[in-house]
Amino acid sequence: MMPLQIDFQQNALCPADIACDAALPLIQTMMASTWQQAVAQGRALSLPQAQQFRVCIRFVDLAESRALNQSYRGRDYPTNVLSFTTNMLDEAHCLDLGDLVICGACLVQEAADQGKAASDHFLHLVLHGMLHLIGYDHEFEADAETMESLEVAVLKEVGVQDPYEVIVDE
């Protein structure tokens, strides 16, 4: 995968436990690995004319997350991450993959409920959303298994535990 540019928006709504600048190299590593596997599986096109890729990650509050989830998915509740695919190549040969909308409050609550670090859960949500941007989905069981196994493998490469592992309090 070519270089990945990430534009963060509304950082004031980013949870305090997450340092976007520090996460950037990990996100780039995850996406390089993901892109290679996606191309190998025939799930993503190799685009020789693209010299770099761009994604916008926008942090939102519960109200905006709920409104977007209602508008675009017909679900009247806030959600952790939404993906909006663009796939537009600009004149500078930068492919805009799309936008990820992450609800910081949902992220923090889910991480606490699951006994996970918010920073690890953030990386999982970014990876999950980016997989949607390049064509992965989980509507059917086989697709979900493919997507989840890729998430587990890629997150392991950057030191994040299996996000689907159930943590049991003793």
PyMOL commands that set and color helices and strands:
alter all, ss='L'
color gray80, all
select helices_A, chain A and resi 11-13+20-40+62-73+104-114+118-133+141-157
alter helices_A, ss='H'
color red, helices_A
select strands_A, chain A and resi 4-9+52-60+81-89+94-103
alter strands_A, ss='S'
color yellow, strands_A
deselect
rebuild
show_as cartoon
